Amino acid sequence: MTLPGFPDAMPVAGLAGGLLIGLAAVIMLLGLGRIAGVSGMLARASGIANMGAPRAVALAFAFGLPLGALLVTLVSSEAAPRFTGSIPQLVIAGLLVGFGTRLGSGCTSGHGVCGLSRLSRRSMVATLTFMASGFATVGLMRAFGFING
């Protein structure tokens, strides 16, 4: 199935992925009473944060993310990871994202998936800020010729 204007879109896979993310968030919230925010889990797993989910849960979550992606890559011929930047660019981008998640008290998964579903005002503001920043970044990159489209 293809979408007009989006020849590389995979809507069925996207829907399935979204349902699995939602299911994982519900299991975390109902099972442990914790938000399934990736940045918080990684901070807890790495020892940066002392509060949050039990460390064993955070470690399982942190290792499960790349293992899940690897499993999907092995099972599906369509899902192949591609990195368009160099290793230094990816490291710098990761550090900037990490700094932003600490500054914003959470990441897109914590605020966008879990916070919005709980009708958190702080998460609504954070998610609107994430989205506006993303739109502005893409607009600037297109205006300066860094990306086509």
Residue pairs with C-beta under 8 A, 6 or more apart in sequence:
1 11
1 12
2 9
3 9
3 11
10 78
13 76
13 78
13 79
21 109
21 113
22 113
24 36
25 35
25 36
25 109
25 113
25 114
25 117
28 34
28 35
28 36
28 53
29 35
29 36
29 114
32 53
32 54
32 57
34 52
34 53
34 57
35 106
35 110
35 114
35 115
36 61
36 109
36 110
36 113
36 114
37 106
37 107
37 109
37 110
37 111
37 114
38 61
38 65
38 107
38 109
38 110
39 98
39 101
39 102
39 106
39 107
39 109
39 110
40 49
40 52
40 53
40 106
40 107
40 110
41 52
41 53
41 57
41 58
41 61
41 62
42 58
42 62
43 49
43 52
43 102
44 51
44 52
44 53
44 55
44 58
45 55
45 58
45 59
45 61
45 62
46 62
47 55
52 58
53 61
69 81
72 79
73 79
73 80
73 81
83 90
85 93
97 107
101 107
104 111
104 126
104 129
105 122
105 126
106 115
106 123
106 126
108 127
108 130
110 123
111 120
111 122
111 123
111 126
111 127
111 130
112 123
112 126
112 127
112 130
114 123
115 122
115 123
115 124
115 126
115 127
116 123
116 124
116 127
138 147
141 147
142 148
142 149
